[in-house]
Amino acid sequence: QVQLQQSGPGLVKPSQTLSLTCAISGDSVSNNSAAWSWIRQSPSRGLEWLGRTYYRSKWYNDYAASVKSRITINADTSKNQFSLQLNSVTPEDTAVYYCARTVAGIGNFPHWGQGSLVTVSS
Amino acid sequence: EIVLTQSPGTLSLSPGERATLSCRASQSVSSSYLAWYQQKPGQAPRLLIYGASSRATGIPDRFSGGGSGTDFTLTISRLEPEDFAVYYCQQYGSSPPYTFGQGTKLEIK
């Protein structure tokens, strides 16, 4: 079955870049019917979808308007994983970050990573 | 962007009772692209219902979803001790952005 394993630092300084990786097992990041998202959760903002990457003969990305100027999601086919980079972070970006998978163009999330608490603090 | 409002914020019930949770959308959710999730402390959300009324794999039949347009419900017919958790609705339209409700906490009375 599909499993998503997250990794990355738990503490990031303000103004720096938050970077997380999600390693995939049981599927391919290049699967033509899957999409790979990042979602975060904080007490102040609740569950917030941040963006996704997916492959349909070429790579596509969609990003939430709230982070569009600061976010990059990339796939690494050689390692079968995808990553999140969020630039210029502030304490408001402190949250639990999840990677998640959708299938067949349908945007509900049957598969989630374990979650990563990222704290933005000096 | 579609805003989802869940009610009540907290629901206090006893095991064996019936729970009804509500999710209202700020505009019509296309093709009933509405999902429900359960989340327990320290865990990722778990998909319960998709397409407003279809149970996800492995979800017991005491969980049921209904509704269309802007008004949706999640019903748990007879509460088991493991059902006490936070529940979220999510709309996933035909394309992003995907949005979630703020959650309903189901607690033991």
Interface residues (C-beta under 8 A of the other chain):
Chain A: S37 G46 L47 E48 W49 G51 R52 D62 A64 A65 Y98 T102 I106 G107 N108 F109 P110 W112 G113 Q114 G115
Chain B: E1 Y33 A35 Y37 Q43 A44 P45 R46 L47 Y50 A56 T57 Y88 Q90 Y92 G93 S95 P96 P97 Y98 T99 F100 G101 Q102 G103
